[in-house]
Amino acid sequence: MKVTLLLTGFVLLISCNDETKTFSAPVSDLGHVDLVLDSAAFHAILQDSFLVNEFAVVSQDTTMYAKPSYDIYLLGIEAFLHVSLAKAYWENKAGSAVMIFQTRRPGKHDSLLLAWKQFYKDSLNATSFKGGDFNTGEVLPYRKKDSLKPAEPNFTPILMSYSVKGYKNWGFSDSIITNGLSMQEFMRSWDSRTASRLFKKVRALHIQLDQQEFTEMESALYTMGYTKKEKAFTHEFNPSVYYTITETNLVPKYTKIEIELAAKTPEQTIQLGDTYTVKVKDALMVIEQSEKK
């Protein structure tokens, strides 16, 4: 009987220890900020000489999903902005935002899923995206689609990892694949001209979101190693995240994006339609929700 009790206690001890173990997420960078803009704001970016010639390396692309996505990429030294037009695939989604963390080492999407499950009790969706010469594994909150409900803007956190094969296709060495690739190295490999642009990195994100979106974001940030204090999340090397929880679905989801510039720059203001006002002063750019007229 004593042996049985001892064995039972041993099994219970193992079970308790297993439950208290935590699975650390792969080191990741919040270097990929997505936002969906209406036509006026979208085309204002392309028409501004400072944004396209001095601030970032700018390119346009069309990605085919169920419907086409018309995109602008603004590439910086350690981060990039991905702007989509609220048309076709993004119809009725103006004001939507996506926050994407990218692992430094490739092929880690399974680890991201396991780590996030520790902080998020609802379902997560593990999916993949196939590009021309790469694949990504992506993890995001599962949301049941209602075909009878019209599309509306939302905020989504995504944890993603490129495939090992993709890194090899891009010429990265086994050493880099093993030890990891910083966002600065990643951006330089994407386009070496980023080193000569003013866009250095994203310093802070200010977000308005509903309670469910907050729950999703909070769990993703905890997974990535953030610490919460009052109305903000902070991290050792990633951008700070400030938030406001709203009772209704307000847009734009990003109310302010703070960007560190690589050099002091003459003061100027740029208007992106009625959605955002861009203010540049010294070594800081602030993209802020425009005041309603």
ABEGO torsion letter per residue (X at the ends): XAAAAAAAAAAAAAAAAAAABBBBBBBBBBABBBBBBBAAAAAAAAABAAAAAAABBBBBBBBBBABBBBBBBBBBAABBBBBBBBBEAABGABGBBBBBBBBABBGAAAAAAAAAAAABABBBBBBBBBBAABBBBBBBBBBBBBAABBBBBBBBBBBBBBBAAAAAAAGBBAAAAAAEBBAAAAAAAABAAAAABABABBABBBBBBBAAAAAAAAAAAAAAGBBBBEABBBBAABBBBBBBBBABBBOBABABBBBBBABBBBBBBBBBEAABBBBBBEABBBBBBBBBX
